[in-house]
C-alpha cells in the first residue's frame, strides 16, 4: 500500500490542528454556527438525524492494520452517544416501523460504497480529539464532504488483479494530491466523484461517476486513459459519456482541469437538483465536449501544460506501492493448490464454497485475494463493531502483510494471502464470523444507513435488509439462486446504488408512510452484470411489510424461467421484465387482500 511521506504526515497533522482551532473558536462563540458549518464539513463532520456523523477518507480503499486498529478505538471509545439520545431515537424507530425495528447500536464503524468509513454517534465535542487520533495514523476527513472533488475510488483488487493492464493506484494517489485543496475545485456547483480502473473488468463502476477513468493501451501500445464524464445516480440516473477514447497518461491532470473548469463555468448553481455535471453533459452533449477540448488546448498551448505528469514523478509514486516481501515455502504454487484441495476434502462443503465465492486469483500465483464478509444476521450491511475491526486488523497482520481494502460492496478484502495459509485463514475467519460464503450472492447486499440515521431519507434501509437477511439464511438456497446484486437506498440520492442493482429497492414516502419501489435489471458494469444500465421500475410502490414477499415472488419467477445454470440477470434479459412485474404485483395484491 502507499507509504506516506514526511510531507503527507505533516500535512494531515496540521489539518487536525487547524480543525481543533476552528472548533475551539466555535465553542467560545468566536465563530457562528453558519461560519463553523463549512469548516466542519470540509473535515467530514455532518449533522445527521440524531447525532453528528464523521466520514473518514480511505483513498482508493486501502487501509493498514494499524489504521484499522485506530478505527476500532474510535468506535469503542468515541462512538458513544448519550444513552437518553439513543433511547429517544430507538423509540422513534419503534413507532414508525412496519418491521420489528432492529436495535439502534453505537460503537461501530460503517463501510460505504465509496470505500470510506463512517461513524454515526460521535459527540461533536469529541470531534477534535478524534481528528488528532486519525492523524496519528495518516487518516483524515478531508474532501469527504462539500462541493469538491471527493475521495477517489478504485478497484479493490488494484495492483493484484490478474486481468489488470496497469495499476491505477499511483494515478489515483497523484490525482488525490493534486486535487486536495486545489482552489478551483473547492467550490464546485456540486460534489464531484472520480473512479479509476486499470483492469479489463470494471470493478469500480466507473460509468456511474462524474468522471470515470479506464487505463488502456492504444494500437501503438502506449498507456493512456479512456475518459468518461457525466455519470451519476440520484433522481436522474445517467451513464457517463465517453469524451476521450484515448488520452496519454501524463496528460490526465491537464485534461481533468479542462473538464472541471468547463463544469465550474456552466454548471447549474441555481438549482441543487440540476447542479451535478451529469445534467450539464446530458443537456449540452457535443457542445460540452467541444468546450472541454478547447479548454484543454488552451491549457496545453497557452499555459504550457503545467500539470503534465513527469515520468520521474510517476516512478516515485509507483515505488511507494511495492508489494510486501514474503517468506516463500519451497512448494510450488501448483502443489499449494493441491494442498488446499486436499484440505477441502478433509473439511466440508462450506470450505469449497468459500474458495469459490470469497477467494479471488492473484497476479502472484502463490497468493490469493480473500474477501471477509460482513453481511450477517443482526448487523446492517457495511457495519463493523470495534471488536470486529480489531479482529479484521489482526487477520490482516497474520495473513495479509498488514493490509486491508474496503470494497465497493461494503466488505473488507485481504489482498496478500498465501495459498498455503488459506485453510488456516478460513478457520480463523469462520471463528470470527467473517467466512460466510455469500460474496456476490443475494445476502451480500449493498445498503445505505437510510432513515435510521440520515435526515434526507424517505424510508429506512436497515429493517428491510434485516428482514431479507433473515428470510435468506439457507446457504444451499443462496448458492442455488447464484450471483445476484441486491442494492437498497433509503431515498432518491441513491447512496445504496439501487439503480445499478440486478434488484434495486428505493425508499419513498407515500402519504407519510414508508414504501419502496423495486427496480430490476440494473448493472454496475462488472463482468457478471454486463454494460452499465439503470434498472427499470416494476409497478407502483410496495408497502414496507410487503417488500420481502415481492422479492420472493421475483426470485421464484426466476427459478421457474431460468435455463440450466443461467444467472438471474441473464434470465431477466432473455425473458424481459413483464413476468417479474406480474409476479411482484400479484404479491402486492395478496398482501392487500389479507391486510
N, C-alpha and C positions, 0 to 999 in steps of 0.2 A: 504494500500500500504506500501512499505518498508519505514521504518523510518531510515534515515541516522544517523550514529553515529558521534561523535565528530571527530574521525579519518577520516571518509569519507569526512566530510565537509572541514577539514583542507587540506586533500589531493587535493581536487578539487580546492580550493583557491590557493594553492601553485603551482598547474599546470598552472593556469591562470597567476600567477605572472611570472612563468618561461617563458611562451609564450610571455608575454609583453617584457621581457628582450631580448629574441631572436629577436622579431620583431624590437625593437629599435636598436639593433646591425645591423640588415639588413638595416634599414633605413639610418644609418650613414656609411654604407659601410664596417663595420667590418665583416659582413657575406656576401658572394656572393649569387647570385640568386640560384646557384646549391646547396650551403650549406643550404640555408634557406628553399628550397623546401621540403625536407623530414620533416623538423621541423613543417612547417605549415600543411602538410598532416597528421602528427601524431595528430594534433588537429582538423582535419575535414575541413581544408580550401583547396579547389580545385580552379583552374582557369579554367572556362568553356569557351564557345564560345564567350561570350561578356563581362563577368564580373566574379568576384570570386563567388564561391558557398560554403556556410557553411552547413555541415551536423552535426546536433546535435544528440547525442546519447540519446535514450529513452529505457533503459534496460527493456526487456520484455513488452514494450509498455505502462508502467504505468506513468501517469502524475498527479500531483496535480493541483488544480485550480490556486494556486499561481504561479506555473511554467508556466502554460498556459498564465496567465496574463503577465509574463515576455516575453514569446514568442511573444505575441501581441505587446508589447512595442518595441521589436526588429524589428518586421515587420513595425510598424508605424514610428519609428524614425531612423532606420538604413538601412532598405531595400529600399534605395532611390538612384538610380544611377543618374549620371549627365544627365540632360534632352537631351543633344545632343547625348549621347551614346544610350539612349533609342530610340531616333528618328532614328538614323542610323540603329539600329537593326531592328526596325519596317520596314524601307524602304527595307532592305534586304529580310525580310519575304514576303513583298508585291510583290517583283519582282519574287520570285520563287514559289509563291503559286498557286496551281490549285484550291484551295478553296478560298472563301472570307477569307482572313487572319485575325484571331482574333487579337484584340489589345494586344500587349505585356504589361503586368502590373507589377508594383512593389508594395511594401507594403503588402506582404502576405507571409505566410509560406506554405510548401508543405509536406504532409504526404506521406512517402514512403511505399512500400510493406514490408520493413523490420522494420516497426514501428518506424522509425526515423522521424525527422523533418528537412527540408532543406530550405535554403533561397538563392535566386538566384542573388540578386543585391547589396549586402553589399559591399561598397568600402573597399579594403584591409587596407587602412589607419585607418579604424574604427574597425579593427578586434580585437585588444587588448581590447578596451573598451567593445566590445560585449562579449568577453570571461569573463571579470570581472562581467558583468551583469548576464551571465549564472551561474557563480559560486555562485552568491548571493542566488540562489535557487537550488544549488546542481546539476546543469546541466553542460555539457561539450561536447567536440567533440572527446574525447579520443577513439581510436580504431574504428573510423568510416571510416577510410581510411588506405591504406597501406597493405602490405603483413603480416597481423597479424590476430589473432582471433578477428573477428568483434563483434559488438553488438549482444548479444544473444537474440533471439526472442522466443516467446511462444504463446500459445492460448490466445486470447483476453479475454476469459472467465475463465482464470486460477483462481482457488480458489473459483469459484462460480458456475461452470457448474454442472448440475445435473448428467451428465454421467462421472464425474471425479473420478478416482481411488485415486489419490493423487495430492496435489497442487504442480505444477512444479516450482513455483516462488522461493521458498527457494533454490532449487538446481541451478536455473538459477543465482541467486544472489551469491551463493558460487562460481560457475564457473566464474562469472564476476570478482569477487575479485581475484580469483586465476590466471586468465589469463591476467589481466591488468598488463602490464609492465613485464610479465614473459620473461626473457631474451631469452629463446629458441623459444618463439612464436612471437618475434618481427620482425624477418626477414625470414619468410617462403618463399617457392618458389612462392606462390601466396596468395591472400586473402583467408580467411578461415571462413566459416559461420556455426554456430551451432543453431539448433532449438530444442525445448524441449516441450513435451506434456504429460499431465497426464490423459487425457480423453479417452474414448472409440473411439469417433470420432476425427479424425485428423484435427484440425482447424489451425495447424501450418505448414502444408506442409512439414513435416519432411523428407520425402523421396527425396525432391528436394534440400537438403542441403549437404554440405560437411560432416557434422555429424548430424544425427537425433537421438534424444533420446526419447524413449517412456517408461514412467513409467508403470510397470506391476507387477503382483504377480505370483510367481511360484506355483507349486502344494502344497507346504507346507505353502502357504500363506505369504511368505516373499516378501518384497518390493524390487524391483530392476529395472534395465533398459534393454530394448531391444535396441541394439546399431546398427545403420545403418551408413554406411560410403560410400562416393563416389558419392553422388547425385549432380546434378547441371544442369543448363540450358546452355545458350550460344550457340556457333556453334555446340557443341556436347551434346545434351540433354541426360542425364543419370539418371536412377532411382537408388537410393542408394542401396547397397548390405547389407543385414543383416550379420554382422560378429560375433555377440554375441546374442543368443536368450535370455539369462538372465545373468545379471551381478549384484551382490549385490550393493545396492545403495551407500554404504560407500566406494566402490572401484572405483567410476566413474572418479575421478581425476587421479588416478594411471593408469587407462585404457586409458583415453584420452591422458595422457602423452605418452603412448606407441604408440597410433595412430598417434600422431603428430610427434614424433621422427622418426618413420619409413618414414613418408611423407617427413620430413625435410632431411632425408638421401638420399632418392631415387627420390624425385620429380624433374621434369624437370625444370632446371633453364636456359637452353639454348634456350628455345622456349616458348614465352609468351602464345601462344595458346594451349600448351600442359602442362602447369605448374600446373593446378588445380589437386587436389587429385583424382577427378573422372577419369582422364586419367590414373593415376598410378594404381588405383584399377581395372579399366577395362582391362588394359594391363597385369597386373600380376595375377589377380584373387586370387586363393588359396594361392599363394606364398606370397602375401601381407598379407593375414590374418594370415598365419603361422608366419611371421616375427613380426606382432603385438603381437601375443600370446607369442612368445619367449621373446620379449622386456618386455611385462607385467610380465612374470615370473621372469625376472631379477630384475625388479623394486620391486616386492614383496619379493623375496627370497634373492637377493643380497643386495638391498638397504634398505630393511625393510619396504617397502610400506609407504614411507614418506608422501604421500598425502592422506592417509586414513582419511575419514571424521569422527570425533568423534560424538557420539550421542549428546553430550552436545553442540557441535557447530551447528548441525542441529537444535536442540531445540532453541538455541539462535537466529538463523536467522528466524526460523518459528515464534518466538514470535514477530518479527518485522512486521509480516503480520496479526496482529489482526484485525478482521473485525470491522467496526465502530459500535458504540452503537447508537441505535435508540430509540426514544420515541414510544412505541408501543400503537397503538389505541386498544380499548377493543374489537373491531370487530375481528372475526376470519378471517383467510385467505379466507375461502370459501365465507363469507359474503362480503369481499372486492372484490373478483372476481365478485360476483353478482352485486355489485355496479358498477363495470367497465362495465359489460354487459348492465346494465340499461343506463349508460352514452352513450354507443354505440348506443342504440336505440334512445336516445334523440338527438344525434348529426347526423352524416351522415355516409355513407358507407366508406368514407375515413378513419374514425377513426378505423373501423373494419379492414380495410386493413393494417393500421399502426400497430395495435395489432398483426396481423398475420406476417407481414414482418419485422418489426423493433423491436419487443419486444420478448425476449427470457426468458425461465424459469430459475429459480434460485435455488440454494441449500436451501436457506431460503424461505419457501412458502409464506412469507409475502412480498418478494421482487421480482424484475424483473431486467433484464439487457436490456438496451434500446440503440439502435444504432441511432446516429444522422447522417443523410445522407448529405454528402457534394457534391453530384452529381446533378448538376443543369445546366440550360442553361447559357452560358456566362462565365462558370468557368471550368477550367480543373480539371479532377479527382485528388483529394488529395489537391487541393489548398484551402486555407482559408485566408481571409483578416484579418487585425488586428482587425477590428470591430467584425468579426465572431469569432475569437479566444476569445476575451473578453466576448462575449455573451455565447459561449460554457462554458467558465470558470464560468460564473455567473449561468448558468443552473446546473453545477456540484455542486456549493455551495448550491443551493436551493434544489436540488433533489437527489444528489448522494454523500453526505458526502464529497464533495470537491475532488472527484477523477474522472479521465477520463482515457480512454485507446485508444491508436492508434491501429486500426485494420489492418490486412493484406490486406483488401480491400480498404484502404485509407479513412476510415471514423473514427469517434470518438464514443466510447461506454461509456455509463454511467452505472457502474456496481452495484449501490446500490440504486435503485429506489423503493420506497414503492408502493405497489399495489394501495393503496387508493390515490396516487398522480399521477397516470398515465394519467388521463384525463386532469389534470391541466398542467402536463408536455407537453402533446400533444399540447395543445393550445399555450403554450409558445414557443415550438419548431416550431410550424407552423408559428407563427408570425415572427420567426427568419429565416424561410426558411429551417429548418433542418428536417422537418417532412414528406418529400416526401416518400411515401410507396413503394420505388423501391429497397430496400435492397435485394440483391441476384437476382434481375431481370436484364434485358438486359442493362439498363442505369446505373446500379451500376458497371460500367466498371472499370477495372484497366488499368492505362496507365502511362508510364514514361514521363518525360518532353520532350523527343525527340529532334529533330533538332532545335527547337526554343531556346534551351539553351545548349544542350550537344554537344561538339565538336566531339564526337565519332559517333553520329547518322548519318545514311544514309538518313533518312526521318523524317518528323515531325509527332508527335502523336496528338498534341493539336488541329490542324484544323480538323483532322479526327474525334476525339471524339466530337468536336462541331457539325460537320455535322450529325453524328449518333444521338447525343443527340437531335438535332432539329427535326430529322425525327421521332423519337420515343418518343413523348411527351404525347401521349394519354395513360393514366393510365389503361383504360379498355383494350387496346391492350396489354400493358405490362403484366398485370395480366393474360390475356388470353394466352400469349406466355409462361408464367411460368418462373421458375428459370433457368437462362442461365448465365454462366460465359463468359464474353467477355473481352479479355486481349489484349492490344496493346503495342508493343515495337517499338522504333524508329530504332533499329539496332539489330544485332545478339547477342549482350551482354545480351539481354533478361531482362532488368530491369523491363519491363512491364509484365513479366512472360507469354508471349504469348504461350509458349509450353504447359502450363497447362490449358489453356482456353478451354471451350467447343467450342468456336470460338476464334481463335488466329489470330492476324494480325501483320505482321512483315514488317517494312520498309526496302526497299532495293534500291540500286542505280542501275538504268538501263540506260546506255548511258547518264549519267548526269541528269536524270530525277528521281523524287520521284515516286517509285512504291511500291506495297505491295503484299506480299504473304499472302494467307489465309490458316490456318490450322483448322482442325475440329477433335473433339474427345479427346482433352486433359483433364487431370484430375489432381487435386492437392492432392487427397487422402481423400477428405471430404466425408461425408455420401451420399450426393447427387451425387457426381462425381464418386464414386467408387475407385477402386485401382488406384494409380498414374500411369499415362502414358503420353507420349508426343503425341500431335496431329499430324495428317498427312496432308501434303500439298495437296491442291486440285488445280491442273492445274498450268499454268505459272503465273507470277506476273501480277497484275492488276494495271491500272493507278490510280492515287490518286482520280481523279474525279469519277472513276467508282466503287470504293470500296463500297459506300453506296448502290448502286444498286445490287452489288454482295451479300452483306449481306441480303438485302431484298429478293433476289431470294432464298437464303439458307433458310430463315425463312418461306417463302411461301411454299417451298418444305416440310418443317417440318409440317406446318399446314395441308397440303394435305395428309401426310403419317401417322400422329400420330393416335393412337388408344385411344379413351376415354381421360383420363387425363394424358396420357403419357408425360413425360418430353422430352425436346429436346435431351438430351444426351441418354436417353433410346431409343428413336426413331432412332437416328443415329446408335446406336449399334445393333439394331434389323435389320435395312434395309441395313446397310453398307454405305460407302462413295459415291458410284457411282451416285445415284440420285442427290445428292447435288453438286457433281462435274459437272455433266451435266448442272444443273441449273445455277451454277456460270459461267461456260464458255459461256453459252447462253447469260447471261447478259453482259459479256465482248464483245462478238461478236456484240450484239445490239449497244453497245456504240461505237465500232469501225465503224460500218456502218453509224452512224449519225455524226461521227467526221468530 
